[in-house]
Amino acid sequence: MSVPLIAGLLAIVVLLAVVLVIAGIRAPAAQDPISERLAEFSVRDEPISLEEIELSQRFYERVILPFFNQIGQLAQRFTPQATLESTRRRLDMAGNPMQLDPAFFLAMRFVAAAVLGGLIFLVFLFSGRNWLQGLGLSVLFLLLGFFFPDLWLRSKINGRQKGVFRAMPDALDLLTIAVEAGLGFDAAMSKVHEKWENDLALEFGRVIQEIRLGKLRREALRDMAERLGVAEMTSFVAAVIQSEQLGVSMAKVLRIQSDQMRVRRRQMAEEEAHRAPIKMIFPIGILIFPSLLIILLGPAAMLLLRSPLGGILGAGG
């Protein structure tokens, strides 16, 4: 097989990967399909069959999502329960942006590994070359496809935790002001949920909903701290629960926690500022410094080559 054909196949692989990433980013939040169908059925003036409602859905909802759900259900039978619980906890920590099921996420890792590794292996197999030469590269792409979803999830977790950490001091200030103004702690969390639309405000709103459904406040707060996985949030929840049990003033506890969070955020900013020179060494040494050498020493090297000494060196070479 010629080189242009191999390049074409690689371009198809890259295009397929880009399409999958775009489809994953633009995937809608998972909702109850029965509720959606009933709502669509209720707003129509004329009768419509369930088949027409089914065909009115997008191709992603009718074909792609059920296919991956079937693979996820099959993988769930052979996956240990501890692995599923760990994956579910990590998805909760990431905010589960695509509303993924743990089995669905695990199946997606295997499917991505099989697609990338299999396509690269087929390229070398049909190119007429020795298939053993492409086996190492196929294994490399297989591992890349297997670990890429995990790296994506880890980046989502880190980004969400940083956002929550940065939003905590302002949220605690608003909680403190609301409690000192006479509101209860639940009403103060509702105010935070109404004013902002970040991850921390959404978690406060979820806590309020769980409390309204009958869950104890301390259990709802502990679940929130576990979902976020931020050490500062865990200590804040522990302080709130302890003040509730001991009868300490909630406003005083919130004021202390807010001051501590601001100090902690300032310390983190100073640590990042001190790490900046070390992080700048690698781009300076690899990218900027060689470019400066070429710009500064390039004309001198050209003059040296044109001089008699350059002719002697060339003759000696």
N, C-alpha and C positions, 0 to 999 in steps of 0.2 A: 504493500500500500504506500502511496506517495506521501510526501511531507504535507502538501496542501490538504489532503484528505484527513490526515491526523490533526492538523490545525483546525479543520472544520469541526471534527468531532469534539475537540477540546473546547471550541467556542460554544458548541451545543451544550456541553456540560456546564460551562460557566453561565450560560443563559438560563438553563434549568435551575441552577442554584439561586440566581437573582430572582427568578419568578417565585420560587418557594419562599425566599426571604420576604419579598413584597407581599405575598399572600398571607404569610404569618403576621406581618406587621399590621396589615389592614383587616385582619380577621375580626369580625364583630364579637362582642361579648356574648358568652353563652347564655341563652335564655331558655325558658321552658317552651318547647315547640307546641305543646297542647294549648298553652295560654295564647301563644301567638296566633294559632289557627282559629281559636275561638274568638279572639279579638277581631281578626280579619273577617271572620264569618258574620260577626254582629254588626259591622259597619256597612256591609253591602246591602243594597236595596233588593236585589234579585237573588234568588237561590243559586248556590254554586256548590259543586261537588268537591269532595276532599281531594280527588285526583287533580282538579284544576288548581286548588290551593297548593298542592304539592309541586306542580309544574311551575307555579308562579315564583317559587323560591329560586335563589341563585344556584349556579352550578356547584359552587363551593359547599353550600349547605346540603345539596341533594346527593352529591357524589363523593367529593373529597373528604369531608368531615365524617360521614358514616363509614367510609373505608378505613380511615385511621382509628375510628372508634372500635371497629371489628378487630383490627390488629391489636389494639390496646386491651380488649377483653380477652383475646387469646393469650397475650403476654401476661396478663394478670393471673392466669391459672398456674403459670410456671415461675412466678416471681414471689420471693419470700415476703411475708407480711411486714417484716421489719424494714425491708427496702422500700416498700410502698409507703409506709408511714414516714420514713426519712425523706422521700421525694415529695410527699404531700406537705411536710413541714417546710421544705425549701421553697416550694411553690408559694406557700402562704407568706413566707418571708419576702419573696420577690413581689408580692402583691398579685400574683397570678394574672399578668396582663392579658393573656389570651384565654383565661378561664380553662386551663388545661387540666385534664385528669391525670393522676400520677401514672397510671398504666399507659395512657395515651402518650405522655412525655417519654417514658421508657421505650415504647414502641417507635416513637419518632427518632430516637437515637439509633436504634438498630436499622431502621429504614434508611436514614441518611448515610450510615456507614456502608450498607449494602449497595446503595445507588452510586455513591462516589467511587468506592473500591471496585465495584463491578464494571462501571463504565470505563475506568482507566485500564482495567484488565482486558476488556473487550477491544479497546483501541490497540493495545499491543498484540493481542491475539490475531486480529484481522489485518494487521499491518504487514504480515509475512515475516516478522522477526521472531527471534526466539522468545517464547512467552515467559521464560525464566527471567529474562532481562527486565520485564515490566512487573514481575511479581513483587519486588521490593517497593517500587513506587505505588503499586496497587494497595499494598499493606499500609503504606504511609497515608494514602488518601482514605483508606478504610478507618484508620485510627482518627484521622482528622474529622471525618464525618460522625464518628461515634462521640468524640469529646466536644465537638463544636456546640451542640445544644447545652451541654453542661457548662461550658465557658460562658455562653450567652446568659444562662440562668444566674451564674455567679456574678456577672457584671450587673444584672438587674438587681440582685440582692444588695450589692455594694452601693449602687446608686441610690436605691431606696433608703438604705440605712443612713447614708450621708445626708440625704434630704430631710429625713426625720430628725437627725441630730441638729441640723442647722435651724430647723423650725421650732425646736423645743423651747428655747428661751422666750421667743415672742409668744408662743402658745401659753407658756406658764405665766407670763405677764398678763395676758388677757384673762386667764383663769383667776389669777389673784385679784385683778380689778373687779371681775364679776362677783367673786365670792365676798370681797370687802363691801361691794355695793348691796349685798343682802341676798344674792341668789344662792341656791344650793349648788353642790358640786355637779350634779347631773345637769342642771340648767346651764351652768357655766360651760360644760363640755358641749352642750347643744349650741351655745353661742360661738364657740370655736369652730364647730362644724358648719355653722351658717356663714361665718365671715370668710373663711378660707376654703380653698379647694385642693390643698396639697394632701400628701399621703397621711400625715398625722391627723389632719382634720377628718379625713375619711375613716380612719381608725376610731376616732372619738365618736363619730356617727354610728359606727358599727357597735361600739360599746353601748350606746344609748338604746339602740334597737334590741340588743340582747337583754338589757335590763328590763325593757318594756315587755319582753316575751317571758319574763319570769326568772332569769338568771340573776344570781347574787352579784352585787357590784364588785366585790373583791375577786370573784371568779372571772367576771368579764374583763376586769383590768389585768389580771394575771394572764389570761388568754391573749390579750392585746400585746402585752410585753413579750410573750413567747412568739407571737407572730412576727413582731418587729425584729427581735434579736439584737436590740441596742442595749448596751450595759447601762447607760444613763437612764433609759426608760424603765428598765427593771428596778433600779434603785428608787426612781420616782414613784413607781407603783407600790413598792414596799413601804416607802415613807407615808404614802396616802393611806394604805391599809392599816398601818400601825397607828397613825393619828386617829383614824376612825375607831379603832378598837380601844385606844387609851383615852379618847375624849379630848385630845389636844385640838387647839384652834386650827381649823383647816387653812384659814388665810395666812396664819403665821408659817405653817409648813410650806405652803405654796410660795411664799415670799423667800424663804430660805432656799428652796429648791431652784427658784428662778435665778437668784444670785449665784448659786453654785454652777448652774448651767452656763451662765454668761462667762464666768471665770474659766470653765472648762472649754468653752468655744474659743475664747481668746488664747488659751494655751495650745489648743489644736492648731489655730491659725499661725501661732509663732513656730510650732514644730514644722508645719508645712513650709514656712518661709525659710527655716534653717536647712531644710532638705533640698530647697530649690537649687543652690549652687552645685550640690553633688549630682542632681539629676541633669544639670546643664553640661556636665563634663563630657558625657557621651555624644550628644549632638554636636558639641563644639569640636571635639576631637575627631569625629568621623565625618562630619559634613562641612562645618564652617572652616576649620583649620586647614584641611587640604585645599579648599577653594582659595583661601588667602595665600597659601604657598604658591599656587599656580599663578595667581594674579601678580604677586610681588616678584617671584623668582622667574616667571615665564619669560619676560623680556630680557632679563639678564642671561638666561640660558640660550635664547636665540642669538644674542650678540656674541656669546662665547662660542657658539657653533660656527658663526661666520668669521671669527677671528683666526689668525694663524694657529693659535693653540687648538682651536676646534679642528682644523685640518690635520694637525699632528695626531690628535686623539682619534680622529676617524681613520687615518692611515694605520695607526697602531692597532685599531680594532679590526 
